[in-house]
Every structure is written in C-alpha cells, then in structure tokens.
Amino acid sequence: MSKYACDDCFDPATHIAESAFILPEYYCDQCLSYPRQQQYKLTRLDEHPDTRKGYMALLPESGNFTEDDLWEAIAEANGVDVQEIADGDLVEWL
C-alpha cells in the first residue's frame, strides 16, 4: 500500500506527477485523467526512486543538536550547499 494519498480523492496513490514548477502531486488510477497524462511526467510510485530524505532522519539520534546541525541536515535533505540556505529564515525551511 502506498504511503501517499491521491490529491483528488485521498485513496492510496499509484502515480507521482512531477513538474519543474510545482511540488509533486499524487494520483490513484481512477483519478489519473488524460489531460494529466499529457501535462506531467508521470511515474508509477512502485517504480519511482524515493531519493528524498527528510531532514529529521539526518539529525543525531540522541536528539541533541545545534542550529548549525539543523541547517546541515536541511541542506543535505534538499541537495543544496548549507551556505546557500543558512543565511535565510529557519522557520521557512521547517
């Protein structure tokens, strides 16, 4: 069973729709209409590599960390250099 819900009907999703301009969207087989098939690059979730890691998984298991540790975990999870984001607002990233 998918850990993602369809964005339209909230049933378990079977496809991920990715676009360069928006966040990924998830659809079940029933809600996957023809216009969406043309609009997005669609991939079956069971074939989609889940390379995204949440920043929480990258923090120390002890639960003791500094703000710098948090910035490093967020940067690693998003695939960016910590120097690019550390001068921003931490709340925006959380």
Secondary structure by P-SEA (a helix, b strand, c coil): ccccccccccccccbbbbbccccbbbbccccccaaaaaccccccccccccccccccccccccccccaaaaaaaaaaaacccccccccccccccc
